[in-house]
């Protein structure tokens, strides 16, 4: 299954807020054939990075949109090295 990294920029949220958003993603992911694997937060820069497996970028977008409405600014298909 393809692996994707998404980036959310200019996020005005605490780490705790991001934790809650990730929990909502996990609750919603199965409906779209997606598995969110990990996430990272740079609170100083207002950036959040999410790593997920799924059938497409659009499936990952759908999870975020349905779970909490916080769409990523960019999504990249990546390969683990």
C-alpha positions in Angstrom: 0.0 0.0 0.0 1.4 3.5 -0.8 2.9 5.6 2.0 2.2 9.3 2.3 3.4 12.2 4.4 1.2 15.2 4.8 2.1 18.7 6.0 -0.2 21.1 7.8 1.3 24.7 8.0 0.3 27.7 10.1 -1.4 25.4 12.6 -2.6 27.4 15.6 -3.0 24.5 18.0 -1.3 23.0 21.0 0.3 19.5 21.0 -2.7 18.4 23.0 -5.0 19.6 20.3 -3.1 17.7 17.7 -3.2 14.5 19.8 -7.0 14.8 19.9 -7.2 15.4 16.1 -5.0 12.3 15.6 -7.4 10.2 17.7 -10.3 11.4 15.5 -8.3 10.4 12.4 -7.8 6.9 13.8 -11.5 6.6 14.6 -12.4 7.5 11.0 -9.5 6.0 9.0 -11.0 2.5 8.4 -13.9 3.9 6.4 -11.5 5.2 3.8 -9.0 2.3 3.8 -6.3 4.4 5.5 -4.0 3.8 8.4 -2.4 6.8 10.2 0.9 5.5 11.4 2.6 8.5 13.1 2.6 12.2 13.4 5.0 15.0 14.5 4.4 18.5 15.8 6.6 21.5 15.5 4.7 23.8 17.8 7.1 26.7 17.4 6.7 26.7 13.6 3.0 25.8 13.7 3.6 22.6 11.6 2.2 19.2 11.8 3.3 16.2 9.8 1.2 13.0 9.4 2.4 9.7 8.0 -0.2 7.3 6.6 -0.8 4.3 4.4 -3.7 4.3 2.0 -5.0 3.8 -1.5 -4.5 7.5 -2.4 -3.8 11.0 -1.3 -7.5 11.7 -1.6 -8.3 9.0 0.9 -6.1 10.6 3.5 -7.6 14.0 2.8 -11.1 12.5 3.3 -10.1 11.1 6.7 -8.9 14.6 7.9 -11.9 16.3 6.4 -14.4 14.0 8.0 -12.6 13.6 11.3 -11.9 17.2 12.2 -11.9 19.4 9.0 -8.2 20.2 9.2 -7.0 19.6 5.6 -3.3 19.3 4.9 -1.5 21.9 2.8 0.5 19.3 0.9 0.6 15.5 0.7 3.6 13.6 -0.7 3.9 9.9 -1.6 7.1 8.7 0.1 9.2 5.6 0.4 10.8 4.5 3.6 14.5 4.3 3.3 
